[in-house]
Structures are given as structure tokens and as C-alpha cells.
Amino acid sequence: MPDREPPSAPSLFHAQPPGPERLTVAADVFRMLSDPTRLCLLWTLAQGEADVGQLTEASGASRTAVSQHLAKLRLAGLVEARRESRHSIYRMRDGHLRRLVLEALNHADHVVTGEPPHE
């Protein structure tokens, strides 16, 4: 039986434990976030849309590496692109991913600075 709720069900709270399908999807997202360059690209996109040049500058990675990471992120459904003249403009697909990236980096701030954890 698929691990799906009706489209009208709110997704902010799930009273039932997650099923295998949700766990697999969530693990796949974390796998995509596990690379520092991809995480940097997603952090940059959390600030707003950007093209490959801006993402290359922000990440410090080569243009080729950035393009390869963006292809993986697009394939995973985490970012989408639109054409604007001769440029591809990238953006995050949704706010859940944006919040996840920002929270991961907030957690890292606490670990790096030694600031105590909080709720």
C-alpha cells in the first residue's frame, strides 16, 4: 500500500509514523544535501534565484562542477530552471527545502561556534 495522503490533507503534521516511501524520499533529500558544494548552491538559492555564473562565484567551484551539481539537483527535483535570454536561472522548488537547508546551517553554526543548542 503506497505511503500517500489525499492531496487535501495538510502536510505540517503527521500523526502516523512515516512509511517506507516517505523515509526513502527524505533520505534521498539528505543524500543530496550531503555534499558541501551542493549545500552551498542550495544556500545561495535559498537567498533567491541565480544563474550558473552567480552560483559558480558563490560556491568557489568550477563552472563545470557547478553545472554537474545543478543537473543532479534538477534530476532529484530540488531545483528548477527557466531560460532568460541565453542564461538558465535556477531556483529552489519549495520552501520546505529552503527551511531544511537554513536549519542545517543554523545547526552547523552552533556546532562551530559552541553556542548552546535551543528549541
N, C-alpha and C positions, 0 to 999 in steps of 0.2 A: 504494500500500500504506500503510495507516494507521501512524502512529508510536506504536504501543502495545505495552506489555509485558503478559504474562499477569498477572492480578491477584495471584498469589502471589509475583511477583518483587520483591525488595527495591528500594526506591527511593532508598537513600542513595548509591549509586554507579552510574554509568552508563558502562560501558566504551566504548560506541559514541558517536560524535558525535550531538548532538541533531538530530532531523529537523525538517522544516518545521512540523509541528503543534506540537511542544514549543516551538520558537523563537517561534511566534506566540502561544502561551498565555503564555509568560514575558514577552514584550514587552507583552502586554495588561496583565499584572500591574504591570509597571514604569510603564506609562501611567497606571494608577490611582494609583500612588504619587507621580506627578509633581506633584500639586497639594499645596501646603503645608497647606491646611485638611484635606484627606482624610488626609494623613500624620499630622497632629495627632490626628485622630479615631482612626486606627488605633493610634497610640502609646497613646492613652488606653485603647482596648480591649485592648491588649497587657497592661495592668495588671489587667484584669478586666472583667466586664460593666458596662454603663452604659446609662442611659436618655437620651432626647434632651436633657432639661434638664441633666444632668451633662455631656454632650458639648458642649452649647452653652457652658456655663460654662468648660469646659476649653479649648475652641478660641478663644473670643472672637468667634466668628462669630454671625450672626443665626440664630435658630431655623429660619427658612425655608431659609437656606443649608445648615445642618446637615442638615435633612431631605432636601434635594436631593442632597447628597453621600452620605448614607446610602442613598438609593434607588439611586444609581449603584453603590455598593459592594455592595449586595444583588444587583443585576442582574448584576454581574460575578462573583458567587459568593464574595466575600471576607468578607462578614459575614452573619450570620443574626439574626433577631429572634424573640422569643417574647413573648406577651402576659402581663402580670402586672397584674391588675386593669384600670385604664384606661391603663396605660403599656406601651410597647414597650421591651423590654430587648434590647440589642444585644450581640453577642459576635463575636469572630473565628471563622472557620470552622476554622482549623487552626494547629498550631504552626509549620509551615514559614513561613507568612506572618508570624507573630509574630517569629520569629527574623530574617527578612528586614528587617522594619521596624526592629527594635532594632539590627541590624548597620549599616543605612544611617545611623541616627542616631549610632552609635558612630563611624562613618567621619566624619560631619559634625563630631563633637567634635574629632577630630584635625585636621581642616582649619581649624576656627575657632580652636582653642587653639594650634595649631602643634606639638602633641605629635607626636613621630615615629611613623611607622607601625610596625606589628609584625605578626607572623603570628598 
